[in-house]
Amino acid sequence: MTIASIIGVGYSAWAIGQFYNQKKILTYIKSLSAYILGMVSFWIFPVLIGTILDLFNKH
């Protein structure tokens, strides 16, 4: 499962990098960082919203 996750992240970064300048390695590094930032924010925001709603429901 870990290997599949790494391959999935790598493939996603490669696919995003294909939309931009394909000849530069910096493009793929930027696409990887954008993908990771997007996934982190995708998981942080629901946790924050859920925590805030739980605090309001307890009072």
Buried (B, 14 or more C-beta within 10 A) or exposed (E): EEEEEEEEBEEBBBEBBEEEEEEEEEBBEBBBEBBEEEEEEEEEEEEEEEEEEEEEEEE
